Amino acid sequence: MAGETLENLALLDGHCLHGMEVSIKRVLILECDGKPHTEIAALERVSESTVAYWLRTASQAATRT
């Protein structure tokens, strides 16, 4: 399952996430890996609201393309 998720993320990266900031991609990968927002925030040393904002940014970038 995790391998398939990473393959799908690689396809998205090549298609529509190529210009996205690395920190936002990292948060997206962690969420795809099933990490809760609290854990992602701790790993990235940002607030949970920043994590939510970055995920919304990633979602909007994916739907624009």
SULTA-V942095 format. One record per residue. RES is the residue in one small letter. PSI is psi as a letter, one per 20 degrees, with the letter a starting at -180 (NA if undefined). OMEGA is omega in whole degrees, -180 to 180 (none if undefined). Layout:
res psi omega
RES PSI OMEGA
RES PSI OMEGA
This chain:
res psi omega
m g -178
a h 178
g g 178
e g 179
t g 180
l h 176
e g 178
n h 178
l h 178
a h 177
l g 178
l g -179
d g 180
g h -175
h g -171
c i -177
l j -174
h h -179
g j -175
m q 177
e q -178
v h -179
s h 179
i g 176
k g -180
r g 179
v g 179
l g 178
i g -180
l h 178
e g 178
c h 179
d i 176
g j 180
k p 176
p q -177
h h 179
t g 179
e g 178
i g 180
a g 179
a g 180
l h -177
e i -180
r l 176
v r 178
s r 176
e h 179
s h 175
t g 177
v g 180
a g 179
y g 180
w h 179
l h 175
r g 178
t g 179
a g 180
s g 179
q h 178
a h -179
a h -177
t i 179
r h -174
t NA none
